[in-house]
Amino acid sequence: MKIGIISDTHDHIPNIRKAIDIFNEEEVETVIHCGDFVSLFVVKEFENLNANIIATYGNNDGERCKLRDWLRDINEENIIDDFISVEIDGLRFFITHGHHQSVLEMAIKSGLYDVVIYGHTHDRVFEELNDVLIINPGECCGYLTGVPTIGILDTEKKEYREIVLE
């Protein structure tokens, strides 16, 4: 199974559209968004996504109730929360935005998860620590690093592929 991973979109519509196009072309079944959609209007772009969305609230996401409602209007299976623990394709995932550093560290060290995914720092991370795959896809917006990125995780191979949006 392919899972699309995106974070820190920060209202950058052109890059959001590119990411959605790539996720659709790659036929990902689920997209994980690690927060910081920022404005509600960007959620409308995800109507073009051919996958369900698992999302976390970022520290810049206001209107949390409307964000949840708009995501569910697109697909009632879409979920959003501060912290998400979910099993996908036999792997145990912990998903968060990452601005609660102590929670992130506890999840990584807990031994409860196969994959921990977060955003917030805008820095790309792909590493394995004590059999836990740790992923930060970087920033879709490209505002801080100048390199807009997303990723795709192949759950069968437990392989991650970073994609630079051009």
C-alpha positions as CSV (number, residue, x, y, z in Angstrom):
1,M,0.0,0.0,0.0
2,K,1.2,3.5,-0.8
3,I,0.6,6.3,1.7
4,G,1.2,9.9,0.8
5,I,2.8,12.1,3.4
6,I,2.5,15.9,3.5
7,S,2.9,18.6,6.1
8,D,3.1,22.3,6.6
9,T,1.2,23.4,3.5
10,H,0.7,26.9,4.9
11,D,-1.8,28.0,2.2
12,H,0.6,27.4,-0.7
13,I,-2.1,26.5,-3.3
14,P,0.2,25.8,-6.3
15,N,2.3,23.3,-4.2
16,I,-0.8,21.7,-2.7
17,R,-2.2,21.1,-6.2
18,K,1.1,19.6,-7.3
19,A,1.1,17.3,-4.3
20,I,-2.4,16.2,-4.9
21,D,-1.7,15.5,-8.6
22,I,1.3,13.4,-7.6
23,F,-0.6,11.5,-4.9
24,N,-3.4,10.8,-7.5
25,E,-0.9,9.7,-10.2
26,E,0.8,7.4,-7.7
27,E,-2.6,6.0,-6.6
28,V,-1.9,6.4,-2.9
29,E,-4.8,5.1,-0.8
30,T,-4.3,7.3,2.2
31,V,-2.7,10.7,2.6
32,I,-1.3,11.7,6.0
33,H,-1.2,15.5,6.6
34,C,0.8,16.5,9.6
35,G,-0.8,19.8,10.2
36,D,-0.5,23.5,9.4
37,F,-3.1,23.7,6.6
38,V,-3.5,27.2,8.1
39,S,-6.5,28.7,6.3
40,L,-9.7,26.8,5.7
41,F,-9.9,27.6,2.0
42,V,-7.0,25.3,1.3
43,V,-9.1,22.3,2.4
44,K,-11.2,22.8,-0.7
45,E,-8.2,21.8,-2.8
46,F,-8.3,18.3,-1.2
47,E,-11.6,17.7,-2.9
48,N,-9.5,16.7,-5.9
49,L,-7.6,14.0,-3.9
50,N,-8.5,10.4,-4.7
51,A,-7.7,9.1,-1.2
52,N,-8.8,9.4,2.3
53,I,-7.0,11.9,4.7
54,I,-5.6,11.3,8.1
55,A,-4.6,14.7,9.5
56,T,-3.4,16.4,12.6
57,Y,-3.9,19.9,13.8
58,G,-0.9,22.1,13.5
59,N,0.1,25.0,15.7
60,N,-1.0,27.5,13.0
61,D,-4.4,25.9,12.3
62,G,-7.3,28.0,13.6
63,E,-10.9,27.2,13.1
64,R,-10.4,23.6,14.3
65,C,-14.0,22.6,14.3
66,K,-14.6,23.9,10.8
67,L,-11.4,22.3,9.6
68,R,-12.7,18.9,10.9
69,D,-16.1,19.5,9.4
70,W,-14.7,20.5,6.0
71,L,-12.5,17.5,5.8
72,R,-15.4,15.2,6.7
73,D,-17.5,16.9,4.1
74,I,-15.0,15.8,1.5
75,N,-15.0,12.2,2.8
76,E,-16.7,11.1,6.0
77,E,-13.8,8.7,6.6
78,N,-11.3,11.6,6.9
79,I,-10.1,12.2,10.4
80,I,-8.2,14.9,12.2
81,D,-7.0,15.3,15.8
82,D,-4.0,16.4,17.7
83,F,-2.5,13.0,18.0
84,I,-3.5,9.9,16.0
85,S,-2.7,6.3,16.7
86,V,-3.8,4.0,13.9
87,E,-2.9,0.7,12.3
88,I,-2.5,0.7,8.5
89,D,-1.6,-2.3,6.5
90,G,-0.3,-4.1,9.6
91,L,1.9,-1.2,10.8
92,R,1.2,0.8,13.9
93,F,1.4,4.5,13.3
94,F,1.7,7.5,15.6
95,I,0.9,10.8,13.8
96,T,1.3,14.3,15.2
97,H,2.2,17.8,14.1
98,G,5.3,17.7,16.3
99,H,5.1,21.0,18.2
100,H,4.6,18.9,21.4
101,Q,8.2,17.6,21.5
102,S,7.8,15.6,24.6
103,V,4.8,13.7,23.2
104,L,6.8,13.0,20.0
105,E,9.8,11.7,21.9
106,M,7.6,9.5,24.1
107,A,5.9,8.0,21.0
108,I,9.3,7.2,19.4
109,K,10.6,5.6,22.6
110,S,7.5,3.8,23.7
111,G,7.9,0.7,21.5
112,L,4.2,0.9,20.6
113,Y,4.7,2.1,17.1
114,D,6.3,0.9,13.9
115,V,6.1,4.4,12.2
116,V,6.1,7.9,13.8
117,I,5.2,10.7,11.4
118,Y,5.4,14.4,12.2
119,G,5.9,17.9,10.7
120,H,6.3,21.3,12.3
121,T,10.1,21.7,12.0
122,H,9.9,22.0,8.1
123,D,13.1,19.8,8.2
124,R,13.1,16.5,6.3
125,V,13.7,13.4,8.4
126,F,13.8,9.8,7.4
127,E,15.5,7.5,9.9
128,E,15.1,4.3,11.8
129,L,15.7,4.2,15.5
130,N,15.1,1.0,17.5
131,D,13.0,-0.5,14.7
132,V,10.8,2.7,14.6
133,L,10.6,4.4,11.2
134,I,10.6,8.2,11.9
135,I,9.4,10.5,9.1
136,N,9.1,14.2,8.7
137,P,8.2,15.0,5.1
138,G,9.5,18.5,5.4
139,E,7.4,21.4,4.1
140,C,5.1,21.4,1.2
141,C,5.1,25.2,1.1
142,G,8.8,25.6,0.7
143,Y,8.8,28.9,2.6
144,L,11.5,28.2,5.2
145,T,13.9,25.8,3.4
146,G,13.2,26.8,-0.2
147,V,12.7,23.1,-1.0
148,P,9.0,22.0,-1.1
149,T,8.7,18.3,-0.4
150,I,6.2,15.5,0.2
151,G,6.7,11.8,0.5
152,I,5.3,8.4,-0.3
153,L,5.7,5.4,2.1
154,D,5.4,1.9,0.7
155,T,4.1,-0.1,3.6
156,E,4.9,-3.5,2.2
157,K,8.6,-2.6,1.6
158,K,8.7,-0.1,4.5
159,E,10.4,2.2,2.1
160,Y,10.0,6.0,1.9
161,R,10.5,8.1,-1.2
162,E,10.9,11.8,-0.9
163,I,9.5,14.0,-3.8
164,V,10.7,17.5,-4.4
165,L,7.9,19.6,-5.9
166,E,9.1,21.5,-8.9
